[in-house]
Amino acid sequence: MTTQLGGPATRALHAPAAGPPPRPEKYTSVTGQLIKAGLLGLVVAIAVWAAFPLVEHEAWVGLALLVLTTGALLYLYLTPRHIPAKYLAPGTLLLIAFQLFPVLYTATTAFTNFGDGHRGTKQDAIVAIQTASVTQVPGSTQYALSVATTGDPATGPLVFLITDPATKVVSAGDASGLKKLDAADVTVTSAGKVTAADGYTVLTFGQASLRSKEITALAVPVDGGAIRSSGLSRAYEGKAGRAYDERCDCIRDTTSGKVWTADETAGSFVSTDGDRLAQGWKVNVGLSNFTRVVTDPDISGPFLRTLVWNFAFAIGSTGGTFVLGMLIAVALHSPRVRARNLYRVLLVLPYAMPAFAMLLVWRDMFNSDFGLINHVLGTDVDWLGQPMTARLAVLLVQLWLGYPYMFLVTTGALQAIPAELSEASRIDGAGAWQSFRRIVLPLLMVALTPLLISSFAFNFNNFNAIYLTTEGGPFAPDNPANGATDLLITYTYRLAFGGSGAQYGYAAAISIFIFLIVGTVSAIGFRRTRQQEEVYA
């Protein structure tokens, strides 16, 4: 067979070999470059701003990480290469900043005694103890006082502006100490009272009166004592009643001679009779916060009881809302139901309401004296005053608040299941219940199990549902720190911010327990989800 010259075969033989597509002409948008330059400039500005406190506190490791991260970002976005990394970098940094760093910080706090009285260093504790014991003695130096601030007059940090009666030198003092001011930067009356100072806002008498408690509590440390206010216009340099003795590493009362020796393991000054000064310092306590949960009978009992109720609440809330929401969704899935769209809108209304407001409304409805529930039912039940009824009440509230969500997601999952499957089962002789149990429900569980796991994790830490309804109560007379409806999260909150003082280290340890429990349950749940997907794939 002869091929015609110039035909398709000939053109194919003489066609140029296939190669890589031509590179598109590089196009650079001026607007895009300006936005890029602005964002990189913002990154550099934030890095410079963050570097100063790191240098001030000699945090060289943090400074090195800051420099390396900033340099890596500049290199990444100033070079045309590494395109995937350009998209991954912002998300990775946000993950580290908002997920990994808080978790790691909480974990490290759990191994310390950080809390009220144990916040700063040992030197901070010594200064606080000495300044708190300052009293006015005969011959104390008197100063004309002007109260000022470096911020907002109502909330800014307070500063004492005083004039030395002998040298007429003006100084500014706060909790960190006293520093002299340049005479050219201040305006002083003949009586030695400062009326204006560069960088400071002098409070009026009315503004100072509103902050009188803060002014009285402020002590400016100086050698051998501190400067404290005597009213709003005078101050005195008092003598410390308790002084630190470096030779014995102890605090000595200058009047009684009592001695409190430093205990480095507890981060406190302790006397021989066991008396402990309130002000201590932050130290590493190892696993004591974790062992305290298990070994201390005053804590282990309430903790285990709270843990059991926590599981019951999370399982009951998740299971109850799922069953009710699923039953309603299945009932309204039938096309024979008239006005089902209207029903769906009405049923979703609880989900559309602000949860915190509804919780407060339900709390009032459960009131034993004038609550709507007792009034309608004609009962006299102290719903929130007894452990069992209070637990039942919070579960009912959660059922009302949570079923619309399960109703919505189940409705969506039902619409994704082919109707032919149910029709085929009916042809094979299966009834409605058999069809639902063997076909519809397993397919629903494949789609909804991840949502049930996330709902369980949410309810396990559902702070609002408990705190806004019962505040964790009712409380036993012998244990006002742990209530019958407390979850671990509300119990932890009460420990961290309760009236007995914050115990952040211990609260962080309990948070680690919560994290491990929820993480374990979630891992088991997701593993079962994968098994279901493999069976019904």
Secondary structure, DSSP 8 states (H G I E B T S, - for coil): ----TTSHHHHHHTS--------------HHHHHHHHHHHHHHHHHHHHHHHHHHHTT-HHHHHHHHHHHHHHHHHHHSS--HHHHHHHHHHHHHIIIIIHHHHHHHHHTTB--BTTBSS-HHHHHHHHHHHTEE--TT--EEEEEEEESS-TTTS-EEEEEE-TTT--EEEEETTEEEE--GGGEEE-TTS-EEEETTBEE--HHHHHHTHHHHHH-EEEETTEEEEESSSSEEEEEEESEEEETTTTEEEETTT--EEEEETTTTEEE-TTS-B-S-----B-TTHHHHHHHH-HHHHHHHHHHHHHHHHHHHHHHHHHHHHHHHHHHHHHSTTSTTHHHHHHHHHHHHHS-HHHHHHHHHHHT-TTT-HHHHHHT----TTTSHHHHHHHHHHHHHHHHHHHHHHHHHHHHHHS-HHHHHHHHHTT--HHHHIIIIIHHHHHHHHHHHHHHHHHHHHT-HHHHHTTTTT--EETTEEEEETT--HHHHHHHHHHSTT---HHHHHHHHHHHHHHHHHHHHHHHHHHHHHHHHH-
